[in-house]
Amino acid sequence: MRLVGGHLALDFANTIEPSREHLAAPADLVAWGRDVGLRGDADASTLTRARELRRTVYEVFRPLADGREPEADALAALNAFYAEAVAGARLVPAEGFVWDGDLLAPIAVAAVDLLRTGPLDRLKVCGACPWLFLDTSRNRSRRWCSMGECGARLKMRRYRARAAR
């Protein structure tokens, strides 16, 4: 799976597409976690919670990307995930320190950290798909989650439309 969000919480929110569910089974969640450097196991219950957390993260950050405030319910849900994560997780030494236990804890913590410290002024939504990303370009002009896919596709459509005139 492509990681284009530029932040753990955004990459997690991007694990669903209109035509594809990237977290279809617990093993998918574990594999995604491994790809982003997280440790932990998952079962059906964890997968259900992961999908709820993903929806919550998207419901908090999508309005912010559009210049609006997130709904109070979404913030409350994220706060509940965060409180549960902090209460149940512990840090253990392993090439620095890593979260031990719940695979979802670092995601909830990362989402709250992004809210607290930003850079929210660089948060955007792709012009071609619903994915979120941090625009790290120097002039803040990035419009697509990935130039290789969404950007190239939109540029090709515009080119064909101009050529057809």
C-alpha positions as CSV (number, residue, x, y, z in Angstrom):
1,M,0.0,0.0,0.0
2,R,1.2,3.5,-0.8
3,L,2.2,5.7,2.1
4,V,1.6,9.2,0.9
5,G,0.1,11.0,3.9
6,G,3.4,12.1,5.4
7,H,2.2,11.2,8.9
8,L,1.3,8.0,10.6
9,A,-2.3,9.1,11.4
10,L,-2.9,10.3,7.9
11,D,-1.5,7.1,6.3
12,F,-3.8,5.1,8.5
13,A,-6.8,7.2,7.5
14,N,-5.8,6.5,3.9
15,T,-6.1,2.7,4.2
16,I,-9.5,2.8,2.5
17,E,-10.3,3.8,-1.0
18,P,-13.7,4.1,-2.7
19,S,-13.1,0.8,-4.5
20,R,-10.8,-1.0,-2.1
21,E,-10.6,-1.8,1.6
22,H,-6.9,-2.2,2.6
23,L,-7.8,-3.6,6.0
24,A,-10.0,-6.5,5.0
25,A,-8.7,-8.9,7.5
26,P,-6.7,-8.8,10.8
27,A,-3.6,-10.0,8.9
28,D,-3.9,-6.9,6.7
29,L,-3.8,-4.6,9.8
30,V,-0.7,-6.4,11.1
31,A,1.0,-6.2,7.7
32,W,0.2,-2.5,7.5
33,G,1.5,-1.9,11.0
34,R,4.7,-3.8,10.1
35,D,5.1,-1.6,7.0
36,V,5.0,1.6,9.1
37,G,7.1,0.2,11.9
38,L,4.4,-0.7,14.4
39,R,4.4,-4.0,16.4
40,G,1.4,-5.9,17.6
41,D,-1.2,-8.5,16.9
42,A,-4.7,-8.2,15.6
43,D,-7.9,-10.2,15.8
44,A,-11.4,-9.5,14.6
45,S,-12.1,-7.2,17.5
46,T,-8.9,-5.2,16.9
47,L,-9.8,-4.9,13.2
48,T,-13.3,-3.5,14.2
49,R,-11.6,-1.0,16.5
50,A,-9.1,-0.1,13.8
51,R,-11.8,0.7,11.3
52,E,-13.5,2.9,14.0
53,L,-10.3,4.7,14.7
54,R,-9.7,5.2,11.0
55,R,-13.1,6.7,10.5
56,T,-12.6,8.9,13.5
57,V,-9.2,10.1,12.3
58,Y,-10.6,10.9,8.9
59,E,-13.6,12.7,10.4
60,V,-11.3,14.9,12.5
61,F,-8.7,15.7,9.8
62,R,-10.8,16.0,6.6
63,P,-12.7,19.1,7.8
64,L,-9.4,20.6,8.9
65,A,-8.0,20.0,5.4
66,D,-11.1,21.8,4.0
67,G,-10.5,24.8,6.4
68,R,-13.4,23.8,8.7
69,E,-13.5,22.7,12.4
70,P,-14.1,19.0,13.0
71,E,-17.4,17.9,14.7
72,A,-17.3,17.7,18.5
73,D,-18.4,14.0,18.3
74,A,-15.3,13.2,16.2
75,L,-13.0,15.0,18.6
76,A,-14.6,13.2,21.5
77,A,-14.2,9.8,19.8
78,L,-10.5,10.6,19.1
79,N,-10.0,11.7,22.7
80,A,-11.5,8.4,23.9
81,F,-9.2,6.4,21.6
82,Y,-6.3,8.4,22.9
83,A,-7.2,8.0,26.6
84,E,-7.5,4.2,26.1
85,A,-4.2,4.1,24.2
86,V,-2.3,6.0,26.9
87,A,-3.8,4.1,29.7
88,G,-3.1,0.7,28.3
89,A,0.2,1.1,26.4
90,R,3.7,1.1,27.6
91,L,7.0,2.0,26.1
92,V,9.8,-0.6,25.9
93,P,13.4,-0.3,24.7
94,A,14.0,-1.6,21.1
95,E,16.2,0.5,18.9
96,G,15.0,3.5,20.8
97,F,11.6,3.0,22.4
98,V,8.5,1.4,20.8
99,W,4.9,0.9,22.0
100,D,4.3,-2.6,23.4
101,G,0.8,-4.0,23.2
102,D,-2.1,-2.5,21.3
103,L,-1.3,-1.9,17.7
104,L,-3.7,1.0,17.6
105,A,-2.2,3.0,20.5
106,P,0.6,4.7,18.5
107,I,-1.9,5.7,15.8
108,A,-4.2,7.4,18.3
109,V,-1.3,9.1,20.0
110,A,0.1,10.3,16.6
111,A,-3.3,11.7,15.6
112,V,-3.5,13.7,18.8
113,D,0.1,14.9,18.5
114,L,-0.6,16.1,14.9
115,L,-3.6,18.0,16.2
116,R,-1.6,19.6,19.0
117,T,1.6,20.4,17.2
118,G,0.7,20.4,13.5
119,P,1.6,21.4,10.9
120,L,-2.1,21.6,10.3
121,D,-1.6,24.5,7.9
122,R,0.0,21.9,5.5
123,L,-2.9,19.4,5.7
124,K,-4.6,18.9,2.4
125,V,-6.9,16.5,0.6
126,C,-5.9,15.1,-2.8
127,G,-7.6,16.7,-5.8
128,A,-8.3,13.3,-7.3
129,C,-9.1,11.0,-4.4
130,P,-10.2,11.4,-0.8
131,W,-6.8,10.8,0.7
132,L,-5.2,13.2,3.2
133,F,-1.6,14.3,3.1
134,L,0.8,16.9,4.5
135,D,2.1,19.2,1.8
136,T,5.8,19.4,2.4
137,S,6.6,21.2,-0.8
138,R,8.5,24.4,-0.4
139,N,5.8,26.6,-1.9
140,R,2.9,24.5,-0.5
141,S,1.5,23.9,-4.0
142,R,1.1,20.1,-3.9
143,R,-2.4,19.1,-5.0
144,W,-2.2,15.3,-5.2
145,C,-1.5,12.6,-2.7
146,S,0.9,11.1,-5.3
147,M,2.1,12.6,-8.5
148,G,2.8,9.1,-9.8
149,E,-0.9,8.2,-9.7
150,C,-3.4,10.8,-8.9
151,G,-1.4,13.7,-10.3
152,A,-0.5,12.0,-13.5
153,R,-4.1,10.8,-14.0
154,L,-5.5,14.3,-13.6
155,K,-2.8,15.9,-15.8
156,M,-3.5,13.3,-18.5
157,R,-7.3,14.1,-18.4
158,R,-6.6,17.8,-18.7
159,Y,-4.3,17.2,-21.6
160,R,-6.8,15.1,-23.4
161,A,-9.6,17.6,-22.8
162,R,-7.4,20.4,-24.3
163,A,-6.4,18.2,-27.3
164,A,-10.0,17.3,-28.0
165,R,-11.0,21.0,-28.5
